[in-house]
Structure formats: structure tokens, C-alpha cells
Amino acid sequence: MIALTQTSLDKLELLFKEQGYRLRFEKGSFRTGACMLQNSKVIVVNKFSSVDMKVQSLIQILQSIPMNEQLVGEKLKTFYQQIKQTKLTI
């Protein structure tokens, strides 16, 4: 189980960055904490969502995109393995 904390959010940001994605924290009219812009490598995170919603939304997106595991840094490998095993209920 992934902790829904700022530390987890920071690690998720690094994972996305390693995969070539750009996270933007902006206000939006979408309900979830984050969304991907038309299959681009830009993810918009609703800056007004709670930290736990942001973490859950980013995990959901991370699980739905193709990942190059060779790009995952040593510090994040264990965290990424936990994400792969996480079942989300949003």
C-alpha cells in the first residue's frame, strides 16, 4: 500500500520525470486530481485537490501508461514495484 503523503507525491513526480512526462500543477475544472492531455507527455494536476487525491490520480495514470522500467532510477525501483502491485479504489 502506498502512503498518500507529500513524500509519495514527490516520488511520483520523479517517476514521471524519468519517463519524460511533464507535470503541471494548475487549477482546472476536472474532478479528479490529474488528467493526461490528449496522449501527450503532459499531465495536469489540479493544484486544489488534496494530496491523497493527487497521489491516487497519479498512480492511476502511471498504471495506465507504458513504462520503460530501465529508466526507473535505483532509488525509485522499490516504490515503483509497490505501485505496480497497488489496487486503487477511487
C-alpha positions as CSV (number, residue, x, y, z in Angstrom):
1,M,0.0,0.0,0.0
2,I,1.3,3.4,-1.0
3,A,1.1,6.1,1.7
4,L,-0.9,9.1,0.5
5,T,1.6,11.7,1.5
6,Q,3.6,14.5,0.1
7,T,6.7,12.2,0.1
8,S,4.8,9.8,-2.2
9,L,3.7,12.7,-4.4
10,D,7.3,13.8,-4.7
11,K,8.4,10.3,-5.7
12,L,5.6,10.1,-8.3
13,E,6.8,13.4,-9.8
14,L,10.3,11.9,-10.1
15,L,9.0,8.7,-11.7
16,F,7.0,10.7,-14.3
17,K,10.0,13.0,-15.0
18,E,12.3,9.9,-15.6
19,Q,9.7,8.7,-18.1
20,G,9.8,12.0,-20.0
21,Y,6.5,13.3,-18.7
22,R,5.9,16.9,-17.5
23,L,3.6,17.5,-14.6
24,R,1.8,20.9,-14.4
25,F,0.0,21.9,-11.2
26,E,-2.8,24.2,-12.2
27,K,-6.4,24.9,-11.4
28,G,-8.9,23.1,-13.5
29,S,-12.5,22.2,-13.9
30,F,-11.8,18.5,-13.9
31,R,-13.0,16.4,-10.9
32,T,-10.0,14.1,-10.4
33,G,-6.7,15.2,-9.1
34,A,-4.9,14.8,-12.5
35,C,-5.5,14.2,-16.2
36,M,-3.3,13.5,-19.3
37,L,-3.6,15.9,-22.2
38,Q,-4.6,14.0,-25.3
39,N,-1.9,11.3,-25.2
40,S,0.8,13.9,-24.9
41,K,3.5,13.6,-22.2
42,V,1.9,16.4,-20.2
43,I,-0.1,15.7,-17.1
44,V,-2.1,18.4,-15.5
45,V,-2.6,18.1,-11.8
46,N,-5.4,20.0,-10.1
47,K,-3.5,22.1,-7.6
48,F,-6.6,22.5,-5.4
49,S,-7.0,18.7,-4.9
50,S,-5.9,17.2,-1.6
51,V,-2.5,15.4,-1.6
52,D,-4.2,12.0,-1.3
53,M,-6.3,12.6,-4.3
54,K,-3.3,13.8,-6.3
55,V,-1.3,10.7,-5.3
56,Q,-4.2,8.4,-6.2
57,S,-4.8,10.1,-9.5
58,L,-1.1,10.0,-10.5
59,I,-0.9,6.3,-9.5
60,Q,-3.9,5.5,-11.7
61,I,-2.3,7.4,-14.7
62,L,1.1,5.7,-14.0
63,Q,-0.6,2.3,-14.1
64,S,-2.3,3.1,-17.4
65,I,0.7,4.3,-19.4
66,P,3.5,2.2,-20.9
67,M,6.6,2.4,-18.6
68,N,10.2,1.9,-19.6
69,E,11.4,0.2,-16.4
70,Q,15.1,0.7,-17.5
71,L,14.6,4.4,-16.9
72,V,13.4,4.0,-13.3
73,G,16.2,5.1,-11.0
74,E,17.6,2.8,-8.3
75,K,16.1,5.0,-5.6
76,L,12.6,4.5,-7.0
77,K,12.6,0.9,-8.1
78,T,11.1,-0.4,-4.8
79,F,8.5,2.4,-4.9
80,Y,7.6,1.6,-8.5
81,Q,7.2,-2.1,-7.6
82,Q,4.8,-1.1,-4.9
83,I,2.8,0.9,-7.4
84,K,2.6,-2.0,-9.8
85,Q,1.0,-4.1,-7.0
86,T,-1.4,-1.4,-5.8
87,K,-5.1,-1.8,-6.5
88,L,-6.8,1.6,-6.4
89,T,-10.4,2.4,-5.4
90,I,-11.1,6.0,-6.3
